[in-house]
Amino acid sequence: MITISDTAAERLKEMLAEQETPNMFLRLGVAAGGCSGFSYAMGFDDQESEADVYMDLKDMKVVVEKDDLKYLNGLEIDFEESGMTGGFTIHNPNATVTCGCGSSFRTAKDAGKPNEEPC
């Protein structure tokens, strides 16, 4: 299960409303790379495939590729205001190692594998 805070959902809905392409949704995923092994992917999309799982979170359509679910199960997404800017934060209970900026991670299953990119 993936959790999106009310604050993050509000910000995401605002961003979705600004998209010019109709029927856009939030796509979450992971990609190999980053200083800890995997990087998070979060963006808007309008294309689904048979490899995707659909969820309705906070009245938003959220899509995750089936293979990425094992890395994202339990993921918590929040949005924090800080000064003049703000940003999304991610807490992943599956991550055993994260980089200093929090944009990449490694799980216990992947420990010992070489990193794709340096920090």
NORJO-V86059 format. One record per pair of residues at least 12 apart in sequence whose ideal C-beta (glycine too) atoms are under 6 Angstrom apart, sorted by the first residue. I is the first residue (numbers start at 1). J is the second residue. Records with the same first field share a line. If there is no record, write none. Layout:
BEGIN
I: J / J
END
This chain:
BEGIN
2: 75
3: 76
4: 57 / 58 / 77
5: 78
7: 79
8: 77 / 78 / 79
9: 58
11: 79
12: 26
19: 44
21: 46
23: 46
24: 44 / 46
25: 61 / 63
26: 60 / 62
27: 43 / 45 / 63
28: 42 / 64
29: 41 / 65 / 68
30: 68 / 71
32: 116
33: 116 / 117
34: 104
35: 99 / 104 / 115 / 119
36: 97 / 98 / 99 / 104 / 105 / 106
37: 106 / 110 / 115
38: 105
39: 103 / 104
40: 90
48: 63
51: 65 / 66
52: 65
53: 66
71: 94
74: 93
75: 92
76: 91
77: 90
92: 105
94: 107
96: 108
99: 119
END
